[in-house]
Amino acid sequence: MTEDDLDRFIDQWAYQIGGVLNRQLEALKDELRSDDKKVRKAAELEADQILDWLLPPSPPFTYRERLRKAEEAIADQRQADSDRLAAAMRALRSTGRRRGRPRTTTSQHAIHALTLHLTTPKSWREIALEVRGCKHKRPRLERSCVACGDAIRDAVGRLEKFLRSKGYHPNVPRRVEIHSLRES
């Protein structure tokens, strides 16, 4: 196996974080079809968590959607009047997102940012500028502002924490570390 073959193998199986997440999602297929309710529920939860990283956040409900949900809650005859009123009030306040769901696309950029961090010697500010851009005033045009760099680094930290908690995080050195070992 040549060094280029090794680099391509590591890229495909460890550094391409989107691919890692998609493979894990694919591996859940059988569990999602399981007859065992506990197994299926655990797989659904894990699939939802993976999809939260892979898919952009859903837009918040419009006023009309919230109003329709409130009307449905009031019309639900299976609940007591006080419960229907409380459900209608919750529907009017709701954004339509689950608790903990990212409010911006920064978390979705984290997948690409972590891949760049693992495969390039770029700084977080350079990575932030590449994956999401920066419209703020900055002294060096080849880097984002400090706040955008910190935001992308924090999002990658959350992604890495998730990957480690599920056992998905690639336990390989960054490519620049591999190349420096080869050169010495």
Buried (B, 14 or more C-beta within 10 A) or exposed (E): EEEEEEBEEBBEEBBBBBBBBEEBBEEBEEBBEBEEEEBBEBBEEBBEBBEBBEEEBEEEBEEEBBBEBBEEBBEEEEEEEEEBBEBBEEBBEBEBBEEEEBEEEBBBBBBBBBBBBBBBEBBBBBBBBBBBEBEEEBEEEEBBBBEBBBBBBBBBEBBBEBBEEEEBBBEEBBBBEBBEEEEE
